[in-house]
Amino acid sequence: QVQLVESGGGLVQAGGSLRLSCAASGRASSMGWFRQAPGKEREFVAVISWSGIYSDYADSVQGRFTISRDNAKNTVYLQMNSLKPDDTAVYYCAGSRANWAGRDLHEYHYWGQGTQVTVSS
């Protein structure tokens, strides 16, 4: 079982930036970020392959967010720029044993506890 621990959330003004980190206790192939706003379902944000070569983003964050990973540190990052109030949510790190888990949260086997991101207008 791989444990995931997120960090880096907080309160930021619209237009600002945050970087989330997710430290894993072991190896997970695909790593992704999801988010859940109050009253809404958990939604896909970004995913990256083990090699880091392949990545995918939700349309709502494309061009503003960047996912990356450092396999030597078993850590994945989510750099979030030009933040908007609509980005406010609990952000979850997820890991999968699949080489490419994609956008479906059911393809992920490991989940972190979440970190709150609040963007004020």
C-alpha positions in Angstrom: 0.0 0.0 0.0 1.3 3.4 -1.0 0.7 6.3 1.3 0.3 9.8 -0.2 0.6 13.0 1.7 -0.2 16.4 0.1 1.1 19.8 1.2 1.2 23.3 -0.1 -2.5 24.3 0.0 -3.6 27.6 1.5 -5.4 30.9 0.9 -4.3 33.0 -2.1 -5.8 36.0 -4.0 -7.1 35.6 -7.5 -4.3 35.8 -10.0 -1.8 34.3 -7.5 0.1 31.0 -7.5 0.5 28.0 -5.3 2.5 24.8 -5.6 1.1 21.6 -4.3 3.3 18.6 -3.4 2.5 15.0 -2.9 5.0 12.7 -1.2 4.6 9.0 -1.8 5.8 6.2 0.5 6.4 4.0 -2.5 6.1 3.8 -6.2 3.0 4.5 -8.1 3.1 4.6 -11.9 0.5 7.2 -13.0 0.1 10.1 -10.6 -2.8 12.5 -10.7 -4.5 15.4 -9.0 -8.2 15.7 -8.5 -10.2 18.3 -6.7 -13.6 18.5 -5.0 -15.5 21.7 -4.3 -18.3 21.8 -1.7 -21.4 20.2 -3.1 -19.7 19.0 -6.2 -18.3 15.7 -7.3 -14.6 15.0 -7.3 -13.1 16.0 -10.7 -10.0 15.3 -12.6 -7.3 18.1 -12.7 -4.1 16.6 -14.1 -2.2 13.3 -14.6 1.4 12.4 -15.3 3.0 9.2 -16.4 5.8 7.4 -14.6 8.4 8.7 -17.0 7.0 12.3 -16.9 6.8 12.3 -20.7 3.1 12.1 -20.9 0.6 14.4 -19.1 -3.0 15.5 -19.5 -5.0 18.4 -18.1 -8.6 19.3 -17.6 -9.7 22.0 -20.0 -10.4 24.3 -17.1 -6.8 24.3 -15.9 -4.9 23.8 -19.3 -2.3 26.5 -19.7 -2.4 27.6 -16.0 -1.5 24.4 -14.1 1.6 22.2 -14.6 2.1 18.7 -13.2 5.6 17.3 -12.7 7.3 14.6 -10.7 10.6 13.8 -9.2 10.9 10.0 -9.0 14.1 10.1 -6.9 12.0 11.8 -4.2 8.8 9.9 -4.9 7.1 13.3 -5.2 4.6 14.8 -7.6 3.9 18.5 -7.9 1.1 20.7 -9.2 2.1 24.3 -10.0 -1.0 26.4 -10.1 -0.8 29.9 -11.7 -3.4 32.5 -12.5 -5.6 31.1 -9.9 -9.3 31.8 -10.0 -12.0 31.7 -7.3 -13.5 28.7 -9.2 -10.3 26.8 -8.4 -11.3 26.7 -4.7 -11.5 23.1 -3.6 -9.9 20.3 -1.7 -7.1 19.0 -3.9 -6.3 15.3 -3.7 -3.2 13.5 -4.9 -3.9 10.0 -6.4 -1.6 7.2 -7.5 -2.3 4.3 -9.8 -0.6 1.0 -10.5 -1.5 1.4 -14.2 1.0 2.8 -16.6 -1.6 5.3 -17.6 -4.6 5.9 -15.4 -6.0 8.9 -17.3 -8.9 11.0 -16.1 -11.0 8.3 -14.5 -10.7 8.4 -10.7 -11.7 4.7 -10.5 -8.4 3.8 -12.1 -6.5 5.1 -9.1 -5.6 2.9 -6.2 -4.1 5.3 -3.7 -5.4 8.6 -2.4 -4.1 11.3 -0.1 -6.1 13.0 2.6 -6.4 16.2 0.6 -5.2 19.8 1.0 -7.5 22.9 0.9 -6.9 25.6 -1.7 -8.9 28.7 -1.3 -8.8 31.5 -3.9 -10.3 34.8 -2.9 -11.7 37.3 -5.4 
